[in-house]
Amino acid sequence: MPLGPYHVDMSGSFVILEHLGHGLRHFDFLLEAGQALACWRFAQNPAELQPGCSTLGTQLTDHRLEYLTYEGPISAGRGEVRRVQQGRYRCNKPGQDIWLLEITSQTMQGSFTLSRQNNSAQWTLTREKTP
């Protein structure tokens, strides 16, 4: 599923939601992108990535902006979400296959690369090593 259209030199808010439901746990990583939130699902909390480490995730459909501040039950009995991280980001190169991100929040800081795997819905999020 294609992303976008997104603009060059994007910036805005981001949020990481812990999603609990039906005995499953994952983390949704959402980036404000115009009038929607670009969204990826990861088994590992992106805020806990160590420099030089990566996690594999899946691209989801864009979410409504309300998810930046929402916590609680999700409709149709699909569990509930809890905010575990939020802050600001800057993307110097949003594209179809790679996003170069600078993340700033109280506990999550640094450079991250979000890259699509083989033109699929699978993406890798890597926390870059600091020089």
BELHUFEN-V352777 format. One record per helix or strand of 3 or more residues. SS is the DSSP state (h for helix, s for strand). FROM is the first residue (numbers start at 1). LEN is the number of residues. If there is no record, write none. Layout:
ss	from	len
SS	FROM	LEN
SS	FROM	LEN
This chain:
ss	from	len
s	10	12
s	24	10
s	36	7
h	46	3
s	54	10
h	65	4
h	75	3
s	80	12
s	98	8
s	109	8
s	122	6
